[in-house]
């Protein structure tokens, strides 16, 4: 028997075992319509997933504590908020988390309309005047006190942009525009300044950019399964074609504790991009968008127009619950900050060929930094009403400093808390608490004749750069 024959037999046996299942990229419609899988009846029944109802006294107090972070880290002049406690720098991802927190405290009655207005007006002024990366879209990082472009050391400069950060930011621009129509023109005006020619290509793929002083911009495809499709919905909400970025393919699954966990099958060794499997993107998609198509206008519809995304989210939740039942380790895994070097890790369910792999952005294995991430634990608590998420809630709901907000997390190895506070963590906690009261956070208004819509329809000469349908 030849070596090739043995390889073929081994592959067949592996596929039959259910450990790995390959999905094809070609000839697949957008939003995963080609996937033929058994979708959980829970996600097609119309039943509301997760928690719902008025906040308890404790939950309401948690919202006030989470908001304390944003009171402490707000710059009145620019309207921006520090991404990390007391460090005057931010990204659009962290800014979106702040906006989510701002909407939540207004809706929950923690701040009044005037306070909301006093914060959103200077922010939108900054957004309409901030310098863009080489005249395209916002830079990856900005100084919160000056609203100037900076590098990762917070020194003046520009370093490129992130399509994923911008996609999340666009979701929150849409949520605010739909909820509070009086700010629609200011939001539209800011987004119409941007040049979208490189960030979304004609095939609907997302591209980030890297640029150093005196060097040409390098554009690279950005996003892997989970984050890519979530960010694509941000662009889709504004009418962009995101066909390629919205497909789950290419992906495979790995069997962990009896659950088929999906992961992006693009090789990180050759493409220099890790295929992190974490909870955050699935949690945000569920809370903000109900795992729906971008333009599904049925705000409180509990069925899912992207059922594969809801099913994948269910698997991401269930495998973490299963790990706890098998090992006794409370599990809520996602990316998180650290108080010391390396300052940021991806705490994954699976990445780069290994399960429960905690790595730095460069790929270094750092298992001592594995943690119960508060935003992951609270996100799962919001979306799945189960005894396990009750246990997660009990484990994390008191991990706060009344004067600073919620800690980033608690280390799995028992060495204590991650002693740092961030906008992303506290903003997502506030989003989850608002989700409990209101459900899906994106709710469409009645005005479909906005400045953005009119210009998209009438810009026949292409005076605005690569708006939807202008390629």
C-alpha positions in Angstrom: 0.0 0.0 0.0 1.5 3.4 -1.0 2.1 6.2 1.3 -0.4 8.4 -0.5 -3.1 5.7 0.0 -2.3 5.5 3.7 -2.7 9.3 4.0 -6.1 9.2 2.2 -7.3 6.4 4.5 -6.1 8.3 7.5 -7.9 11.5 6.4 -11.2 9.6 5.8 -11.0 8.0 9.3 -10.3 11.4 10.8 -13.3 13.0 9.1 -15.6 10.1 10.0 -14.5 10.5 13.6 -16.0 13.9 13.8 -12.8 15.5 15.1 -12.2 17.7 12.0 -14.7 18.9 9.4 -13.5 21.0 6.5 -15.7 23.7 4.9 -15.2 24.9 1.3 -14.8 28.5 0.4 -15.9 28.5 -3.3 -19.4 28.9 -4.6 -20.8 30.0 -1.2 -23.4 32.7 -0.8 -22.9 35.5 1.7 -23.7 35.2 5.4 -23.1 31.4 5.3 -26.2 30.4 3.5 -24.5 27.3 2.1 -23.9 25.8 5.5 -25.9 22.6 5.9 -25.9 21.9 9.6 -28.4 21.1 12.2 -29.2 24.4 13.9 -30.3 24.3 17.5 -34.1 24.6 17.8 -33.5 27.2 20.5 -32.3 29.6 17.8 -35.2 29.2 15.5 -38.1 29.1 17.9 -38.5 32.8 18.5 -37.8 32.4 22.2 -35.7 35.2 23.7 -32.2 34.0 24.5 -30.6 34.9 27.8 -31.6 37.2 30.5 -34.5 39.6 30.3 -36.4 41.9 32.6 -35.7 44.9 34.9 -32.3 45.0 36.6 -32.2 43.9 40.2 -30.8 46.4 42.8 -27.4 44.7 42.6 -27.3 44.8 38.8 -28.3 48.4 38.8 -25.5 49.2 41.3 -23.1 47.2 39.0 -24.0 49.6 36.2 -23.3 52.6 38.3 -19.9 51.2 39.3 -19.0 50.4 35.7 -19.9 53.9 34.7 -17.4 55.2 37.3 -14.6 54.2 34.9 -15.9 56.6 32.3 -16.4 59.4 34.7 -12.7 59.1 35.7 -11.3 58.8 32.2 -13.3 61.3 30.2 -11.8 64.4 28.5 -14.4 67.2 28.3 -12.6 69.0 25.5 -12.3 66.1 23.0 -15.2 64.0 24.3 -12.9 60.9 24.2 -12.2 58.4 26.9 -9.0 56.6 27.8 -8.9 53.0 26.7 -7.0 52.1 29.9 -7.2 53.8 33.2 -5.3 57.0 33.4 -3.5 56.6 30.1 -4.6 59.2 27.5 -4.9 57.0 24.5 -7.7 55.2 22.7 -8.8 53.2 19.6 -12.1 53.1 17.8 -12.8 49.7 19.3 -12.5 51.1 22.8 -14.4 54.3 21.8 -17.2 52.0 20.6 -17.3 50.4 24.0 -17.5 53.8 25.6 -20.4 54.7 23.4 -22.1 51.5 24.3 -21.7 52.4 28.0 -22.9 55.9 27.4 -26.1 54.7 25.7 -26.6 52.1 28.5 -26.4 54.6 31.3 -28.8 57.0 29.6 -31.3 54.3 28.9 -31.0 52.9 32.4 -31.5 56.3 33.9 -28.1 56.6 35.6 -27.5 59.9 33.7 -30.0 62.3 32.3 -30.4 63.6 28.8 -28.4 66.7 29.4 -25.4 64.8 30.6 -25.7 62.5 27.6 -25.9 65.5 25.3 -22.9 67.2 27.0 -20.8 64.2 26.3 -22.0 63.3 22.8 -21.7 66.8 21.3 -18.0 67.3 21.9 -17.3 63.7 20.8 -19.1 64.3 17.5 -17.3 67.6 17.0 -14.0 65.7 17.4 -15.1 63.0 15.0 -15.9 65.6 12.4 -12.5 67.3 12.7 -10.0 64.6 13.6 -7.1 63.9 11.2 -7.5 60.7 9.3 -4.8 58.2 8.4 -3.4 59.6 5.1 -6.8 61.0 4.2 -8.6 57.7 4.3 -10.2 56.6 7.6 -9.2 57.1 11.3 -5.8 56.1 12.5 -5.5 53.1 14.9 -4.7 55.2 17.9 -5.5 58.8 19.1 -4.4 60.8 22.1 -7.5 61.4 24.2 -6.5 64.9 25.3 -5.6 66.3 21.9 -7.5 64.0 19.5 -4.2 63.8 17.5 -3.0 60.7 15.7 -0.4 58.8 17.8 1.6 55.5 17.7 1.4 52.7 20.2 3.8 54.6 22.5 1.3 57.6 22.4 3.8 59.8 20.5 2.7 61.8 17.5 2.5 59.8 14.4 0.3 57.5 12.3 0.5 53.7 12.1 -2.4 52.6 9.9 -5.9 51.6 10.6 -7.9 48.5 11.7 -10.9 47.4 9.7 -12.1 45.4 12.7 -12.0 48.4 15.0 -13.8 50.6 12.4 -16.4 47.9 11.8 -17.3 47.8 15.6 -17.3 51.6 15.7 -19.7 51.8 12.7 -22.1 49.5 14.6 -22.3 52.0 17.4 -22.6 54.9 15.0 -25.6 53.2 13.6 -27.1 52.4 17.0 -26.8 56.0 18.1 -28.1 57.4 14.9 -31.2 55.2 15.0 -31.9 55.8 18.7 -31.2 59.5 18.8 -32.1 60.9 15.4 -31.1 64.5 16.4 -27.4 63.4 16.0 -27.9 61.7 12.6 -26.6 64.6 10.5 -23.4 65.0 12.6 -22.7 61.3 12.4 -23.3 61.2 8.7 -21.1 64.2 8.1 -18.2 62.6 10.0 -18.5 59.3 8.1 -18.8 61.0 4.7 -15.3 62.5 5.3 -13.8 59.0 5.0 -12.3 57.4 2.0 -13.5 53.7 1.9 -11.7 52.7 -1.3 -9.1 50.4 0.4 -10.8 49.3 3.6 -13.6 47.3 1.7 -12.6 45.9 -1.6 -15.0 45.2 -4.6 -15.4 41.5 -3.4 -16.5 42.6 0.1 -13.3 41.7 1.9 -12.0 43.9 4.8 -8.5 45.3 4.7 -6.5 47.0 7.4 -3.5 49.2 6.8 0.1 49.5 8.1 2.2 52.6 7.5 5.4 54.1 8.7 6.7 57.6 8.2 8.1 57.9 4.7 7.0 54.5 3.7 4.0 53.5 1.4 0.9 52.0 3.0 0.7 48.2 3.1 -2.9 46.9 2.9 -3.6 43.5 4.4 -6.7 41.4 4.6 -7.9 41.6 8.2 -10.2 39.4 10.3 -10.7 35.8 11.2 -13.8 33.7 12.0 -15.9 35.5 14.6 -14.3 39.0 14.5 -14.3 39.3 10.7 -18.1 38.6 10.3 -18.9 40.8 13.3 -17.0 43.8 11.9 -18.4 43.2 8.5 -21.9 43.8 9.9 -20.7 47.3 10.8 -20.0 48.1 7.2 -23.1 46.3 6.1 -25.3 48.5 8.3 -24.1 51.4 6.2 -24.8 49.7 2.9 -21.4 48.3 1.9 -21.1 45.0 0.2 -19.3 42.6 2.6 -19.9 39.4 0.8 -16.5 37.8 1.3 -16.0 39.0 4.9 -19.4 37.9 5.9 -18.9 34.2 5.0 -17.7 31.8 7.7 -15.6 29.9 5.2 -12.9 28.8 5.2 -13.3 27.1 8.6 -12.8 23.7 10.3 -14.0 22.4 13.6 -12.2 20.7 16.4 -13.9 18.5 19.0 -13.4 19.7 22.6 -15.2 18.1 25.5 -17.7 16.7 23.0 -18.5 20.0 21.2 -17.6 20.8 17.6 -15.8 24.1 18.0 -15.4 26.2 14.7 -12.1 27.9 14.0 -10.7 29.8 11.0 -8.6 27.3 8.9 -6.3 29.9 7.3 -2.8 29.0 8.3 -1.3 31.5 10.8 2.2 30.4 9.9 2.0 31.6 6.3 -0.5 34.5 6.7 1.0 35.9 9.9 -2.5 36.3 11.5 -3.6 34.2 14.4 -7.0 32.4 14.3 -8.1 33.2 17.8 -11.3 31.5 19.1 -12.7 33.6 21.9 -16.0 34.6 23.3 -16.0 38.4 22.7 -17.0 38.7 19.0 -19.8 36.2 19.4 -21.1 37.9 22.6 -21.0 41.4 21.0 -22.8 40.1 17.9 -25.5 38.6 20.1 -26.0 41.5 22.4 -25.9 44.3 19.8 -27.3 42.6 16.7 -29.0 39.4 17.9 -26.7 37.5 15.4 -28.9 38.9 12.6 -28.3 40.3 9.1 -27.2 43.9 9.3 -30.4 45.3 7.8 -32.9 43.1 9.6 -35.2 45.8 10.9 -37.2 43.6 13.2 -35.6 45.0 16.3 -36.9 42.6 18.9 -37.3 39.5 16.7 -35.7 36.6 18.6 -35.2 34.4 15.6 -31.9 34.8 13.8 -31.4 35.7 10.1 -27.8 34.4 10.4 -28.6 31.1 12.1 -25.0 29.8 11.7 -23.6 32.7 13.7 -26.1 31.9 16.5 -25.2 28.2 16.4 -21.4 29.0 16.5 -22.0 31.3 19.5 -23.9 28.4 21.2 -20.9 26.1 20.7 -18.5 28.7 22.0 -20.6 29.0 25.1 -21.2 25.2 25.6 -17.5 24.2 25.3 -16.6 26.6 28.1 -19.3 25.3 30.3 -18.1 21.7 29.4 -14.5 22.6 30.4 -15.8 23.7 33.8 -17.7 20.4 34.3 -14.7 18.3 33.3 -12.0 20.2 35.0 -13.5 22.4 37.7 -12.0 25.5 36.1 -14.4 28.4 35.7 -14.0 29.4 32.1 -14.8 32.7 30.4 -12.2 33.2 27.7 -11.5 36.2 25.6 -8.8 38.7 24.9 -7.9 40.9 27.9 -5.5 43.5 29.2 -2.9 42.9 31.9 -1.4 45.3 34.5 2.2 44.5 33.5 4.1 43.3 30.4 3.0 41.9 28.0 -0.1 44.1 28.8 -2.4 42.3 26.4 -3.1 38.6 25.7 -5.5 36.5 23.7 -6.9 34.0 26.1 -8.4 31.5 23.7 -10.5 28.4 23.5 -8.4 27.4 20.5 -5.7 29.0 18.4 -2.6 28.0 16.3 -3.3 24.3 16.7 -3.7 24.2 20.5 -6.8 24.2 22.7 -7.0 26.6 25.7 -4.0 28.4 24.4 -3.1 31.8 25.9 -0.7 33.8 23.7 0.6 37.3 23.2 0.0 39.2 20.0 3.4 37.9 18.7 2.3 34.3 19.5 4.3 33.7 22.6 2.7 31.1 24.9 1.9 32.6 28.3 -0.3 30.2 30.3 0.1 32.0 33.6 -2.1 34.9 32.2 -5.1 32.7 31.5 -8.1 34.4 33.3 -11.8 34.6 33.8 -12.4 37.7 31.7 -15.2 39.8 33.2 -16.6 40.9 29.9 -16.7 37.3 28.7 -18.4 36.0 31.9 -20.9 38.8 31.9 -21.6 38.5 28.2 -22.4 34.8 28.5 -24.5 35.5 31.6 -26.5 38.0 29.5 -27.0 35.7 26.6 -27.5 32.3 28.3 -29.7 31.9 31.3 -28.2 28.8 32.8 -26.9 27.5 36.2 -23.3 27.8 34.8 -23.7 31.5 33.9 -25.3 32.0 37.4 -22.0 30.6 38.7 -20.0 32.9 36.5 -22.0 35.9 37.7 -21.4 35.0 41.3 -17.7 34.7 40.6 -17.3 38.1 39.0 -20.1 40.4 40.0 -18.2 41.7 43.0 -14.8 42.2 41.4 -14.7 45.9 41.4 -13.3 49.0 43.0 -16.2 51.4 43.7 -14.0 54.3 42.7 -12.6 52.9 39.5 -15.0 50.3 38.0 -14.7 46.6 37.3 -11.4 44.8 37.2 -10.4 43.2 33.9 -10.5 39.7 35.3 -9.4 37.0 37.7 -6.5 34.6 36.9 -7.4 31.0 36.5 -4.4 29.8 38.5 -5.6 31.5 41.7 -3.0 34.3 41.8 -5.6 37.0 42.1 -7.2 39.8 40.1 -5.9 41.5 37.0 -5.3 44.8 38.6 -6.3 47.1 35.7 -9.4 48.8 34.5 -10.4 49.4 30.9 -13.1 51.0 28.7 -13.7 47.9 26.8 -14.4 45.8 29.8 -16.6 48.3 31.6 -18.4 49.3 28.4 -19.3 45.7 27.5 -20.6 45.1 31.1 -22.9 48.1 30.7 -24.0 46.8 27.3 -24.9 43.5 28.8 -27.0 45.1 31.6 -28.9 47.2 29.0 -29.4 44.0 26.9 -31.1 42.4 29.9 -33.7 45.2 30.0 -34.1 45.9 26.3 -32.9 42.9 24.2 -31.1 43.6 20.9 -29.4 47.0 21.2 -29.8 48.0 17.6 -33.3 49.2 17.1 -34.2 51.0 13.8 -35.9 54.3 13.7 -38.4 55.4 11.1 -36.3 58.0 9.2 -34.8 56.3 6.1 -34.1 59.6 4.3 -30.9 60.7 6.0 -28.0 62.8 4.7 -25.9 59.6 4.2 -28.7 57.8 2.3 -29.3 60.8 0.0 -25.7 61.2 -0.8 -25.2 57.5 -1.5 -28.1 57.7 -3.9 -27.1 60.9 -5.6 -23.3 60.8 -5.8 -23.2 59.8 -9.5 -19.9 61.6 -10.1 -18.2 59.8 -7.2 -17.2 63.0 -5.4 -17.3 61.0 -2.1 -14.7 58.2 -2.0 -16.0 54.7 -2.7 -19.4 54.9 -0.9 -21.6 51.8 -1.2 -22.1 51.0 -4.9 -19.5 53.6 -6.1 -16.7 51.3 -7.3 
